[in-house]
Amino acid sequence: MSLFRPIVSTGASFFDADPYCLRSRQKEETTKLLCLMIKETPTLVINYTAELLDVLLRASVDVESTPVIEAHVLTCLGELAQVAGENIGPKVMEIMDLVIRTLQDSASPTIKRDAALRTLGQVASFTGTVVDPYVDYPELLVILSRLVKVESAPHVRKETIRVIGILGALDPYRRKVLFEKVDENAKEHIRSQHTDISLLMTTAGSQSNEDYFQAVAFNSLVGIISDPGLSALHYTKAMDAMIYIFLTQGLKCVSFLPQVVPAMLAAIRHSSPAYQGPWLTKLGSLISVVKQHIRNFLDPILSIVLDFWDHAALQTVVIQLVEVTARALEGEFKAFIPRLLSVILRTFDADASKHQSAVLIALLHALGAFGLSIEEYTHLILPAILKLLDQHDTRQAVKETAISTIGVLARQVNFSEQASQIIHPLSRVVLAATPGDKDSEVLANLAMDALCALVVQLGADYAIFIPLMHKVIQTSKIQHPAYDSLVTKILKRERLPQEFGKLSSAAVGTEVKATAPAQSALNQQSLKQTWDTSVVSTSDEWRDWAKGLGSELLRESPSVALRACQDLSEEHEPLNRELFNVAFISCWVTLYEPYQEDLVNSIATAISAPNCPPEVVNMLLNLCEFAEHDDKVLPLDPKMLGQNVRNTFACLLRRSR
C-alpha cells in the first residue's frame, strides 16, 4: 500500500508539473509499471480507482506522449476496468470516447489499435456495457467491420472478432433507426466508413447496377485519401481514380460530391507543396465536370484559394482553379468576387520584377473568365490591367494577354464610362508599333482587335474618338480592315454588327471531357486462368491466388468505377480486399454458366483446402454471405460452408489465446 501512492503521484506529475519533467522513456516505464501494479495487486488498486482514472484520462490527451505510452495508458484503463468493474461507471463514456478516437485513426500504430480493442473488450465485459456502445456510437460497428475486413495485422483482426462477440448483436432495424437520428456531421462520418453490405442496404436498386458500384468505389477511395497514414502516392492514385470516374460518368456522380470534395480539400490542405499543385489541378478538373453543382462547396474552396494565393509555387495553379470555378458557376460567381479583389489587386500592385509572367497571365485569363460578374468592379480592375501596358519591364506575353483580356471583357462588360480610360492606352500601344518589329506589330494588332470590340459596344458614341485614332493609325501605318469597316458604318450611320469576332479559346476555356473506353466483352478465359487452383497448395500461394483474383476481377469488371480502382489496388492491398465482393458480383452476372460452375468449384476447393489461410477462407465466406443479399446465392454446399465457418472461427480463437 505504501508503495502504490507514490507511483500514482508520479503518474499525476505528467500533467500537474512541467511537461518536460520526465523524459519519454521515464513516462513509458512509469505507465508500464502502473499496468503491472493494476494487474498484480487488484485488492490494493481498487481503493485508488478514482485517482487512477483521473491520471490515466489526463495522460491520454498528453501531446508529448508517444504511441507506446498511449498504448500503455489504454492497457492500464482496460486492466483497471477488469479490477474495478462497475466502479468505473461514471468514466465509461470518457474511456469509450478515447477508444473510438483511437480506432478511427487509421494512422495510429498497430500497438495502439490492439490496445484500444483489448480495452474495449475489457470495459464491455467487466462493466456490463454490451450492445449499448452500438447505440451510443453508431459508427462503432462500421469501424469494427472494416477492421475485420481490411486490417493488415492478423492479431488485430482476431482481437476485433473477439470484441464483436463480447459486445453482442444489435438488431439491424434498430441500428437503421439510430442512424437516421444522428446529426448530419456524424452521419457523413459514418457514411464514409460504410462496408459494401451497409451500402447495399442504403443504395436503391440491385447491387449489380452501376450506381451501387460507384457508391462502393467512392466510399473506398474517399477512405484512402482521408487516411493520414498512407503515402502521397496512394492519395494521388485515389484522386486520379475519382476524377476519372467523374470525367467518364459526368453528372451521374454529382450525388457523391459531399463525400469527395471535403476529402480532397482536406488532403490538399495537409499535404506538402510538392503535391498540392497537382491535386489542385485535379480539383479543377472535377469542377469543370460538375459545373454549377460545386456551388455548395465554394466557401471551403475559396478558403483554400485565399490561404494558398501568396505561395509562390502554387500561385499559378490557385489562380487557374479560380478561373475554372468562375467558368463553372458563371453568374453565380459574382457574389464571391469581393473576397478575391484584395488579393487580385495586391498581385497587380506588387513590384513587377517579383512576378513571374505565368502568374500575371493566369490572373488575366481568370479576369476574362469573370465576364459580366466583374462589371461592378471595373473601376478597380481596369487601371491595374492597363498599367501593365505602360510599364517597360512588362514582358511581351503579359502585354499580349492584358490586351486580349480587355477585348474579352469589352464583349461582355459595359465599358461606356471607362471608354476614354481604355482607348488612350490602346492608342499608345498602336502608336508604338514599328514596321519590321514583329513584337510591336503583334501588340498593335491585338490592340486594334480590342478596340473593335469596344467600338461595337459604344456604337455612335465612339465617333468622338475617331479623329484621335485616325491620326494614330496614320502615324503607325497600321492596317486593320475590320476597324476601318466599323468606323465607316458609324460615319454613315449604318447599323453595327451585334458583336465583333469570337471569344478566344483562352476566354471561353477548355472543356475537360473524357469518355469511358469501350469495354470489350469480359475476358472469361483470362479470369478462368486466374481462379484456377490446380497449382496452389501452400499458404503463401493461396494468399497470392486471392490477391491475383481480386486484381483480375477489377481489371475485367464491366463497371467503369471499379475498373478505375484497379491500378490503386495493386499498390494498396486493403483496397483489393475491400472491393473483392463487388468486383466478383459485377463479373459473375456476365459469366457463362460453364465458367460460373468452374469458378464455384475453385471457391469450394479454396475454402476446403487444409493449407488455405483463415483470412482467405474468411474472405470467401464473406463473399458467399454478400452474394445472398441480392439473391445471387452461390451454388455451394451449405453444410460445407457451415463447417468451415466453425473451423475458421475456432482457428482464430486458438490463435488469439
C-alpha positions as CSV (number, residue, x, y, z in Angstrom):
1,M,0.0,0.0,0.0
2,S,2.8,2.4,0.9
3,L,4.5,1.9,-2.5
4,F,1.4,2.4,-4.5
5,R,0.6,6.0,-3.7
6,P,4.0,7.4,-4.9
7,I,3.6,5.6,-8.2
8,V,0.1,7.2,-8.7
9,S,1.5,10.5,-7.7
10,T,4.4,10.1,-10.2
11,G,1.8,9.4,-12.9
12,A,-0.1,12.5,-12.0
13,S,3.1,14.6,-12.2
14,F,3.0,14.1,-16.0
15,F,0.4,16.9,-16.2
16,D,0.5,18.7,-12.9
17,A,4.1,19.6,-13.2
18,D,6.4,20.8,-16.0
19,P,5.6,18.7,-19.1
20,Y,9.3,18.2,-19.6
21,C,9.8,16.9,-16.0
22,L,10.0,13.3,-17.3
23,R,11.6,12.1,-20.5
24,S,9.5,9.8,-22.8
25,R,11.5,6.8,-21.6
26,Q,10.6,7.6,-18.0
27,K,7.0,8.1,-18.8
28,E,6.9,4.8,-20.7
29,E,8.4,2.9,-17.8
30,T,6.0,4.6,-15.3
31,T,2.9,3.7,-17.3
32,K,4.3,0.2,-17.8
33,L,4.7,-0.1,-14.0
34,L,1.2,1.2,-13.4
35,C,-0.1,-1.6,-15.7
36,L,1.8,-4.2,-13.8
37,M,0.6,-2.9,-10.4
38,I,-3.0,-2.8,-11.5
39,K,-2.8,-6.3,-12.8
40,E,-0.9,-7.9,-10.0
41,T,-2.4,-6.1,-7.0
42,P,-6.1,-5.8,-7.6
43,T,-7.1,-5.6,-3.9
44,L,-4.8,-2.5,-3.5
45,V,-5.8,-0.9,-6.7
46,I,-9.5,-0.8,-6.1
47,N,-9.0,1.8,-3.4
48,Y,-7.3,4.1,-5.9
49,T,-9.8,3.7,-8.8
50,A,-10.9,7.3,-9.0
51,E,-7.4,8.8,-8.7
52,L,-6.0,6.3,-11.3
53,L,-8.8,7.1,-13.7
54,D,-8.2,10.8,-13.4
55,V,-4.4,10.3,-14.1
56,L,-4.9,8.0,-17.0
57,L,-7.6,10.0,-18.7
58,R,-5.4,13.1,-18.5
59,A,-2.4,11.1,-19.8
60,S,-4.5,10.1,-22.8
61,V,-4.5,13.7,-24.1
62,D,-0.9,14.4,-23.4
63,V,0.6,15.9,-26.6
64,E,4.1,14.8,-25.5
65,S,3.1,11.1,-25.4
66,T,4.5,8.5,-27.8
67,P,2.4,5.8,-29.3
68,V,3.9,3.3,-26.9
69,I,2.9,5.4,-23.9
70,E,-0.6,5.9,-25.3
71,A,-0.9,2.1,-25.8
72,H,0.2,1.6,-22.2
73,V,-2.4,4.1,-21.0
74,L,-5.1,2.3,-22.9
75,T,-3.9,-1.0,-21.5
76,C,-4.0,0.4,-17.9
77,L,-7.6,1.6,-18.4
78,G,-8.6,-1.9,-19.6
79,E,-6.8,-3.6,-16.6
80,L,-8.5,-1.1,-14.3
81,A,-11.9,-1.9,-15.7
82,Q,-11.2,-5.5,-15.1
83,V,-10.3,-4.8,-11.5
84,A,-12.8,-2.1,-10.6
85,G,-15.7,-3.3,-12.7
86,E,-18.8,-1.2,-12.3
87,N,-16.9,1.3,-10.1
88,I,-15.6,3.0,-13.2
89,G,-19.1,3.5,-14.4
90,P,-19.1,7.3,-14.3
91,K,-16.0,7.4,-16.6
92,V,-17.1,4.7,-19.1
93,M,-18.2,7.3,-21.6
94,E,-14.8,9.1,-21.5
95,I,-13.0,5.7,-21.9
96,M,-15.2,4.8,-24.8
97,D,-14.6,8.2,-26.5
98,L,-10.8,7.6,-26.2
99,V,-11.2,4.1,-27.7
100,I,-13.3,5.2,-30.6
101,R,-10.9,8.0,-31.4
102,T,-8.0,5.6,-31.5
103,L,-9.9,3.1,-33.7
104,Q,-11.0,5.8,-36.1
105,D,-7.4,7.0,-36.6
106,S,-6.2,4.5,-39.2
107,A,-2.7,6.2,-39.0
108,S,-2.3,5.0,-35.4
109,P,0.3,2.2,-34.9
110,T,-0.8,-1.4,-34.6
111,I,0.1,-1.4,-31.0
112,K,-2.4,1.4,-30.2
113,R,-5.2,-0.2,-32.1
114,D,-4.6,-3.5,-30.4
115,A,-4.6,-1.9,-27.0
116,A,-7.8,0.0,-27.8
117,L,-9.6,-3.2,-28.9
118,R,-8.5,-5.1,-25.8
119,T,-9.6,-2.2,-23.6
120,L,-12.9,-2.0,-25.3
121,G,-13.4,-5.7,-24.7
122,Q,-12.4,-5.4,-21.0
123,V,-14.7,-2.4,-20.4
124,A,-17.6,-4.2,-22.1
125,S,-17.0,-7.5,-20.2
126,F,-16.4,-6.2,-16.7
127,T,-18.8,-3.2,-16.6
128,G,-21.7,-4.9,-18.4
129,T,-21.6,-2.3,-21.1
130,V,-22.8,-4.5,-24.0
131,V,-24.9,-3.6,-27.1
132,D,-25.2,0.0,-25.6
133,P,-21.9,1.1,-27.2
134,Y,-23.5,0.5,-30.7
135,V,-26.4,2.7,-29.6
136,D,-24.2,5.5,-28.2
137,Y,-21.6,5.3,-31.0
138,P,-23.4,4.3,-34.3
139,E,-20.1,4.3,-36.1
140,L,-18.6,1.6,-33.9
141,L,-20.0,-1.4,-35.7
142,V,-18.8,0.0,-39.1
143,I,-15.3,0.6,-37.7
144,L,-15.1,-2.9,-36.3
145,S,-16.4,-4.4,-39.5
146,R,-13.8,-2.6,-41.6
147,L,-11.0,-3.7,-39.2
148,V,-12.0,-7.3,-39.7
149,K,-12.1,-6.8,-43.5
150,V,-9.0,-4.6,-44.2
151,E,-6.7,-4.7,-41.2
152,S,-3.3,-6.0,-42.2
153,A,-2.2,-7.3,-38.8
154,P,-3.8,-10.8,-38.2
155,H,-3.7,-10.4,-34.4
156,V,-5.7,-7.2,-34.6
157,R,-8.3,-8.8,-36.8
158,K,-8.6,-11.7,-34.3
159,E,-9.0,-9.3,-31.4
160,T,-11.6,-7.4,-33.4
161,I,-13.7,-10.6,-33.9
162,R,-13.4,-11.3,-30.1
163,V,-14.6,-7.8,-29.2
164,I,-17.6,-8.1,-31.6
165,G,-18.5,-11.3,-29.8
166,I,-18.3,-9.6,-26.4
167,L,-20.3,-6.6,-27.4
168,G,-23.1,-8.8,-28.7
169,A,-25.5,-8.4,-31.6
170,L,-27.6,-5.4,-32.5
171,D,-30.8,-5.7,-34.4
172,P,-30.3,-4.3,-37.9
173,Y,-33.6,-2.4,-37.9
174,R,-32.7,-0.8,-34.6
175,R,-29.3,0.3,-36.0
176,K,-31.0,1.8,-39.1
177,V,-33.4,3.8,-36.8
178,L,-30.4,5.0,-34.8
179,F,-28.5,6.0,-37.9
180,E,-31.4,8.1,-39.1
181,K,-31.4,10.0,-35.7
182,V,-27.8,11.1,-35.7
183,D,-26.8,14.6,-36.8
184,E,-25.7,15.3,-40.3
185,N,-22.0,15.6,-39.4
186,A,-21.9,12.3,-37.7
187,K,-23.9,10.7,-40.5
188,E,-21.4,11.9,-43.0
189,H,-18.6,10.4,-40.9
190,I,-20.5,7.0,-40.7
191,R,-21.3,7.1,-44.4
192,S,-17.6,7.5,-45.2
193,Q,-16.9,4.2,-43.4
194,H,-19.6,2.1,-44.9
195,T,-19.0,-1.5,-45.8
196,D,-20.2,-3.0,-49.1
197,I,-23.2,-4.6,-47.4
198,S,-24.2,-1.5,-45.4
199,L,-24.0,0.5,-48.7
200,L,-26.2,-2.1,-50.3
201,M,-28.8,-1.6,-47.6
202,T,-28.9,2.2,-48.3
203,T,-28.5,2.2,-52.1
204,A,-31.6,2.0,-54.2
205,G,-31.8,-0.9,-56.7
206,S,-29.8,-4.0,-57.2
207,Q,-26.2,-4.4,-56.1
208,S,-25.4,-5.3,-59.7
209,N,-26.2,-1.8,-61.1
210,E,-23.6,0.9,-61.8
211,D,-24.9,3.3,-59.1
212,Y,-24.1,0.8,-56.4
213,F,-20.7,0.1,-57.8
214,Q,-20.0,3.8,-57.9
215,A,-21.1,4.1,-54.3
216,V,-18.7,1.4,-53.1
217,A,-15.8,2.7,-55.2
218,F,-16.2,6.3,-54.0
219,N,-16.6,5.1,-50.4
220,S,-13.3,3.2,-50.6
221,L,-11.4,5.9,-52.4
222,V,-12.6,8.6,-50.0
223,G,-11.5,6.4,-47.2
224,I,-8.0,6.2,-48.7
225,I,-7.5,10.0,-49.2
226,S,-8.9,10.5,-45.7
227,D,-6.3,8.2,-44.1
228,P,-3.4,10.2,-42.8
229,G,-1.3,7.1,-42.5
230,L,-1.0,6.4,-46.2
231,S,1.5,7.9,-48.7
232,A,1.1,10.7,-51.2
233,L,1.3,8.1,-53.9
234,H,-1.8,6.4,-52.6
235,Y,-3.6,9.8,-52.4
236,T,-2.6,10.7,-55.9
237,K,-3.8,7.4,-57.4
238,A,-7.0,7.6,-55.4
239,M,-7.7,11.1,-56.7
240,D,-6.9,10.0,-60.3
241,A,-9.4,7.2,-59.9
242,M,-12.1,9.5,-58.6
243,I,-11.5,12.2,-61.3
244,Y,-11.6,9.5,-64.0
245,I,-15.0,8.3,-62.7
246,F,-16.3,11.8,-62.8
247,L,-14.9,12.5,-66.3
248,T,-16.4,9.3,-67.7
249,Q,-19.7,9.3,-65.9
250,G,-20.3,13.1,-65.8
251,L,-23.3,14.4,-63.8
252,K,-24.3,10.8,-62.8
253,C,-21.7,11.2,-60.0
254,V,-23.0,14.5,-58.6
255,S,-24.5,12.8,-55.6
256,F,-21.1,11.8,-54.4
257,L,-19.7,15.4,-54.2
258,P,-20.5,15.7,-50.4
259,Q,-18.1,12.8,-49.9
260,V,-15.4,13.6,-52.4
261,V,-14.9,17.4,-52.2
262,P,-14.3,17.7,-48.4
263,A,-11.9,14.8,-48.5
264,M,-10.0,16.2,-51.4
265,L,-9.8,19.7,-49.8
266,A,-8.5,18.1,-46.5
267,A,-5.9,16.1,-48.3
268,I,-4.8,19.2,-50.3
269,R,-4.6,21.4,-47.2
270,H,-2.5,18.9,-45.2
271,S,-0.1,17.7,-47.9
272,S,3.3,19.0,-48.9
273,P,3.6,21.8,-51.6
274,A,5.0,19.3,-54.0
275,Y,1.6,17.5,-54.2
276,Q,-0.7,20.4,-53.5
277,G,-0.3,21.9,-57.0
278,P,-1.2,18.7,-58.9
279,W,-4.1,18.0,-56.6
280,L,-5.5,21.5,-57.0
281,T,-5.4,20.9,-60.8
282,K,-7.3,17.6,-60.2
283,L,-9.9,19.6,-58.2
284,G,-10.2,22.0,-61.1
285,S,-10.9,19.1,-63.5
286,L,-13.6,17.9,-61.1
287,I,-15.2,21.4,-61.0
288,S,-15.1,21.6,-64.8
289,V,-17.2,18.5,-65.0
290,V,-19.8,19.2,-62.3
291,K,-20.1,22.9,-63.0
292,Q,-22.9,24.7,-61.0
293,H,-23.2,21.7,-58.7
294,I,-20.0,22.8,-57.0
295,R,-21.7,25.8,-55.5
296,N,-22.3,24.2,-52.1
297,F,-18.6,23.8,-51.6
298,L,-17.4,27.2,-52.8
299,D,-16.7,28.6,-49.3
300,P,-14.1,25.9,-48.4
301,I,-12.7,26.1,-51.9
302,L,-12.2,29.8,-51.7
303,S,-10.8,29.4,-48.3
304,I,-8.0,27.2,-49.7
305,V,-7.5,29.7,-52.6
306,L,-7.0,32.6,-50.2
307,D,-4.7,30.6,-47.9
308,F,-2.5,29.4,-50.8
309,W,-2.7,32.5,-53.0
310,D,0.7,34.0,-51.9
311,H,2.5,30.7,-52.0
312,A,5.0,31.2,-54.9
313,A,5.0,27.6,-56.0
314,L,1.2,27.3,-56.0
315,Q,0.0,30.8,-57.1
316,T,-0.4,30.0,-60.8
317,V,-2.3,26.8,-60.1
318,V,-4.5,28.5,-57.5
319,I,-5.4,31.3,-60.0
320,Q,-6.2,28.7,-62.6
321,L,-8.5,27.0,-60.1
322,V,-10.3,30.3,-59.6
323,E,-10.7,30.6,-63.4
324,V,-12.2,27.1,-63.7
325,T,-14.6,27.8,-60.8
326,A,-15.7,31.1,-62.3
327,R,-16.4,29.4,-65.7
328,A,-18.3,26.7,-64.0
329,L,-20.6,29.0,-61.9
330,E,-20.9,31.8,-64.4
331,G,-23.2,34.5,-63.0
332,E,-23.3,32.8,-59.6
333,F,-19.6,33.5,-59.0
334,K,-20.4,37.3,-58.7
335,A,-21.1,37.0,-55.0
336,F,-17.7,35.7,-54.3
337,I,-15.6,38.3,-56.2
338,P,-15.3,40.8,-53.3
339,R,-13.5,38.1,-51.3
340,L,-10.9,37.9,-54.1
341,L,-10.5,41.5,-55.0
342,S,-7.9,42.4,-52.4
343,V,-5.5,39.5,-53.4
344,I,-6.0,40.2,-57.1
345,L,-5.2,43.9,-56.7
346,R,-2.2,43.1,-54.4
347,T,-0.8,40.8,-57.1
348,F,-1.0,43.6,-59.7
349,D,0.4,46.2,-57.4
350,A,3.5,44.3,-56.4
351,D,6.8,45.1,-57.9
352,A,6.7,43.8,-61.4
353,S,10.2,42.3,-61.1
354,K,8.9,39.9,-58.5
355,H,6.2,38.5,-60.8
356,Q,6.6,35.5,-62.9
357,S,4.9,36.2,-66.2
358,A,2.9,32.9,-65.8
359,V,1.2,34.3,-62.7
360,L,0.1,37.5,-64.4
361,I,-1.0,35.6,-67.5
362,A,-3.1,33.2,-65.4
363,L,-4.6,36.1,-63.4
364,L,-5.5,37.9,-66.6
365,H,-7.2,34.8,-68.0
366,A,-9.1,34.4,-64.8
367,L,-10.4,38.0,-65.0
368,G,-11.6,37.3,-68.5
369,A,-13.5,34.3,-67.1
370,F,-15.3,36.5,-64.6
371,G,-17.1,38.2,-67.5
372,L,-20.2,40.2,-66.7
373,S,-19.7,39.4,-62.9
374,I,-16.9,41.8,-62.8
375,E,-18.8,44.8,-64.1
376,E,-19.3,46.5,-60.6
377,Y,-15.5,46.4,-60.0
378,T,-14.2,47.6,-63.4
379,H,-13.1,50.9,-61.8
380,L,-10.7,48.9,-59.6
381,I,-9.6,46.2,-62.1
382,L,-9.2,48.2,-65.4
383,P,-6.4,50.5,-64.1
384,A,-4.4,47.5,-62.9
385,I,-4.7,45.8,-66.3
386,L,-4.0,49.0,-68.3
387,K,-1.0,49.8,-66.1
388,L,0.8,46.7,-67.5
389,L,0.7,48.2,-71.0
390,D,2.7,51.3,-70.0
391,Q,5.3,49.5,-67.9
392,H,8.6,49.0,-69.8
393,D,9.6,45.9,-67.8
394,T,6.3,44.0,-68.6
395,R,7.1,41.0,-70.7
396,Q,5.7,40.7,-74.2
397,A,3.5,37.7,-73.3
398,V,1.9,39.6,-70.4
399,K,1.1,42.6,-72.6
400,E,-0.5,40.4,-75.2
401,T,-2.6,38.7,-72.6
402,A,-3.6,42.0,-71.0
403,I,-4.8,43.5,-74.3
404,S,-6.7,40.2,-75.1
405,T,-8.3,40.3,-71.7
406,I,-9.5,43.9,-72.4
407,G,-11.0,42.7,-75.7
408,V,-12.7,39.7,-74.0
409,L,-14.2,41.9,-71.3
410,A,-15.3,44.5,-73.8
411,R,-17.5,41.9,-75.4
412,Q,-19.3,41.2,-72.1
413,V,-19.0,44.2,-69.8
414,N,-20.4,47.8,-70.2
415,F,-17.3,50.0,-70.6
416,S,-19.1,53.1,-71.7
417,E,-17.9,55.1,-68.6
418,Q,-14.3,53.9,-69.0
419,A,-14.1,54.3,-72.8
420,S,-11.5,57.1,-72.7
421,Q,-9.6,55.3,-69.9
422,I,-9.2,52.3,-72.2
423,I,-8.8,53.9,-75.7
424,H,-5.8,56.1,-74.8
425,P,-3.6,53.3,-73.5
426,L,-4.5,51.2,-76.6
427,S,-3.7,54.1,-78.9
428,R,-0.3,54.4,-77.3
429,V,0.3,50.7,-78.0
430,V,-0.7,51.2,-81.6
431,L,1.4,54.3,-81.9
432,A,4.5,52.4,-80.6
433,A,4.3,49.9,-83.4
434,T,7.4,49.9,-85.6
435,P,7.4,48.5,-89.1
436,G,9.5,45.3,-89.1
437,D,9.3,44.9,-85.3
438,K,7.2,41.8,-85.0
439,D,6.5,42.1,-81.3
440,S,5.2,45.7,-81.5
441,E,3.1,44.8,-84.6
442,V,1.5,41.8,-82.7
443,L,0.6,44.1,-79.8
444,A,-0.8,46.8,-82.2
445,N,-3.0,44.3,-84.0
446,L,-4.3,42.9,-80.6
447,A,-5.0,46.5,-79.5
448,M,-6.9,47.1,-82.7
449,D,-8.9,43.9,-82.1
450,A,-9.8,45.1,-78.6
451,L,-10.6,48.5,-79.9
452,C,-13.0,46.9,-82.5
453,A,-14.9,45.1,-79.6
454,L,-15.2,48.5,-77.8
455,V,-16.4,50.2,-81.0
456,V,-19.2,47.7,-81.4
457,Q,-20.2,48.2,-77.8
458,L,-20.2,52.1,-77.9
459,G,-21.7,52.4,-81.3
460,A,-22.3,56.0,-82.4
461,D,-20.8,57.2,-79.1
462,Y,-17.4,56.2,-80.4
463,A,-17.5,58.9,-83.0
464,I,-15.7,61.4,-80.8
465,F,-12.6,59.1,-80.7
466,I,-12.4,58.6,-84.4
467,P,-10.1,61.7,-85.2
468,L,-7.7,60.6,-82.5
469,M,-7.4,57.1,-83.7
470,H,-7.2,58.2,-87.3
471,K,-4.0,60.2,-86.5
472,V,-2.5,57.3,-84.6
473,I,-3.2,54.8,-87.4
474,Q,-1.8,57.2,-90.0
475,T,1.4,57.7,-87.9
476,S,2.0,54.0,-87.2
477,K,0.9,52.9,-90.7
478,I,-1.2,50.0,-89.2
479,Q,-3.8,48.5,-91.5
480,H,-6.8,46.9,-89.9
481,P,-9.7,46.4,-92.3
482,A,-12.2,45.3,-89.6
483,Y,-11.7,48.6,-87.7
484,D,-12.0,50.6,-90.9
485,S,-15.2,48.9,-91.7
486,L,-16.7,49.6,-88.3
487,V,-15.7,53.3,-88.5
488,T,-17.2,53.6,-92.0
489,K,-20.5,52.3,-90.7
490,I,-20.5,54.7,-87.8
491,L,-19.8,57.7,-90.1
492,K,-22.6,56.5,-92.5
493,R,-24.9,55.9,-89.6
494,E,-25.3,52.3,-90.5
495,R,-26.1,49.6,-88.1
496,L,-23.1,47.9,-86.5
497,P,-22.9,44.1,-86.0
498,Q,-24.1,42.7,-82.7
499,E,-20.6,41.6,-81.7
500,F,-17.1,41.7,-83.0
501,G,-15.3,38.4,-83.6
502,K,-15.5,35.4,-81.3
503,L,-14.1,34.9,-77.8
504,S,-10.6,33.4,-77.9
505,S,-10.1,29.9,-76.6
506,A,-8.5,31.3,-73.5
507,A,-11.6,33.3,-72.8
508,V,-14.0,30.5,-73.4
509,G,-11.9,28.0,-71.5
510,T,-11.1,24.4,-72.4
511,E,-13.8,21.9,-71.7
512,V,-12.5,18.9,-69.9
513,K,-14.1,15.9,-71.4
514,A,-13.4,12.2,-71.4
515,T,-15.4,9.2,-72.4
516,A,-15.2,5.8,-71.0
517,P,-13.2,3.5,-73.2
518,A,-15.3,0.9,-74.9
519,Q,-15.3,-2.1,-72.7
520,S,-14.8,-5.3,-74.7
521,A,-16.6,-8.4,-73.7
522,L,-15.5,-9.9,-70.4
523,N,-12.3,-12.0,-71.0
524,Q,-13.7,-15.1,-69.3
525,Q,-10.8,-17.2,-70.3
526,S,-8.3,-14.9,-68.6
527,L,-10.4,-14.9,-65.5
528,K,-10.5,-18.7,-65.5
529,Q,-6.8,-18.9,-65.6
530,T,-6.6,-16.6,-62.6
531,W,-9.1,-18.5,-60.4
532,D,-7.6,-21.9,-61.3
533,T,-6.4,-23.7,-58.1
534,S,-4.7,-26.7,-59.6
535,V,-1.2,-25.5,-58.8
536,V,-2.0,-23.7,-55.5
537,S,-1.0,-25.5,-52.3
538,T,0.9,-23.5,-49.7
539,S,-0.4,-20.7,-47.5
540,D,1.5,-18.0,-49.4
541,E,0.3,-19.4,-52.7
542,W,-3.3,-19.2,-51.5
543,R,-2.7,-15.5,-50.5
544,D,-1.3,-14.7,-53.9
545,W,-4.2,-16.5,-55.5
546,A,-6.7,-14.4,-53.6
547,K,-4.9,-11.2,-54.4
548,G,-4.5,-12.0,-58.1
549,L,-8.1,-13.0,-58.4
550,G,-9.2,-9.7,-56.8
551,S,-7.0,-7.7,-59.2
552,E,-8.2,-9.5,-62.2
553,L,-11.8,-9.1,-61.2
554,L,-11.3,-5.4,-61.0
555,R,-9.5,-5.3,-64.3
556,E,-12.3,-7.2,-66.1
557,S,-15.2,-5.6,-64.3
558,P,-17.9,-4.1,-66.6
559,S,-18.2,-1.2,-64.1
560,V,-16.2,1.9,-65.0
561,A,-16.0,2.9,-61.4
562,L,-14.5,-0.5,-60.3
563,R,-12.0,-0.6,-63.2
564,A,-10.8,2.9,-62.2
565,C,-9.7,1.4,-58.9
566,Q,-7.6,-1.4,-60.3
567,D,-4.3,0.5,-60.6
568,L,-4.5,1.6,-57.0
569,S,-5.5,-1.8,-55.7
570,E,-2.1,-3.1,-57.0
571,E,-0.4,-0.6,-54.6
572,H,-2.8,-0.8,-51.7
573,E,-3.8,-4.4,-50.9
574,P,-6.6,-3.5,-48.4
575,L,-8.5,-1.9,-51.3
576,N,-8.2,-5.1,-53.2
577,R,-9.8,-6.9,-50.3
578,E,-12.4,-4.2,-49.8
579,L,-13.6,-4.3,-53.4
580,F,-13.4,-8.1,-53.8
581,N,-17.0,-8.8,-53.3
582,V,-18.4,-6.1,-55.6
583,A,-15.9,-6.9,-58.3
584,F,-16.8,-10.5,-58.1
585,I,-20.5,-9.8,-58.4
586,S,-20.0,-7.4,-61.3
587,C,-18.2,-10.1,-63.3
588,W,-20.3,-13.1,-62.0
589,V,-23.5,-11.8,-63.6
590,T,-21.9,-11.8,-67.1
591,L,-20.1,-15.2,-66.9
592,Y,-21.4,-18.0,-69.0
593,E,-22.8,-20.9,-67.0
594,P,-19.8,-23.3,-67.5
595,Y,-17.5,-20.6,-66.3
596,Q,-19.7,-20.0,-63.2
597,E,-19.6,-23.7,-62.4
598,D,-15.8,-23.8,-62.7
599,L,-15.4,-20.7,-60.5
600,V,-17.7,-22.1,-57.8
601,N,-15.6,-25.3,-57.8
602,S,-12.4,-23.2,-57.3
603,I,-14.0,-21.4,-54.4
604,A,-15.1,-24.6,-52.8
605,T,-11.6,-26.0,-53.2
606,A,-10.1,-22.9,-51.6
607,I,-12.5,-23.0,-48.7
608,S,-11.8,-26.7,-48.0
609,A,-8.1,-26.6,-48.6
610,P,-6.1,-27.6,-45.5
611,N,-3.4,-25.0,-46.1
612,C,-5.7,-22.1,-47.1
613,P,-5.1,-19.3,-44.5
614,P,-8.0,-18.4,-42.3
615,E,-8.1,-14.8,-43.7
616,V,-8.6,-16.1,-47.2
617,V,-11.3,-18.6,-46.1
618,N,-13.0,-15.8,-44.2
619,M,-12.8,-13.5,-47.3
620,L,-14.5,-16.2,-49.4
621,L,-17.1,-16.9,-46.7
622,N,-17.9,-13.2,-46.6
623,L,-18.3,-13.3,-50.4
624,C,-20.9,-16.1,-50.1
625,E,-22.8,-14.0,-47.5
626,F,-22.6,-10.9,-49.6
627,A,-23.9,-12.7,-52.7
628,E,-27.0,-13.8,-50.8
629,H,-28.1,-10.2,-50.2
630,D,-29.1,-9.8,-53.8
631,D,-30.5,-13.2,-54.5
632,K,-27.3,-14.3,-56.2
633,V,-26.6,-17.3,-53.9
634,L,-23.5,-19.2,-55.0
635,P,-24.3,-22.9,-55.5
636,L,-22.1,-24.1,-52.7
637,D,-23.0,-26.8,-50.2
638,P,-24.4,-25.1,-47.0
639,K,-23.0,-27.9,-44.8
640,M,-19.6,-27.4,-46.2
641,L,-19.8,-23.6,-45.6
642,G,-21.1,-24.0,-42.1
643,Q,-18.4,-26.5,-41.2
644,N,-15.7,-24.1,-42.5
645,V,-17.3,-21.1,-40.6
646,R,-16.9,-23.1,-37.4
647,N,-13.3,-24.2,-38.3
648,T,-12.3,-20.7,-39.2
649,F,-13.5,-19.1,-36.0
650,A,-12.1,-21.9,-33.9
651,C,-8.7,-21.3,-35.6
652,L,-8.9,-17.6,-35.0
653,L,-9.8,-18.1,-31.3
654,R,-7.0,-20.5,-30.8
655,R,-4.5,-18.0,-32.2
656,S,-5.9,-15.2,-30.2
657,R,-5.3,-17.0,-26.9
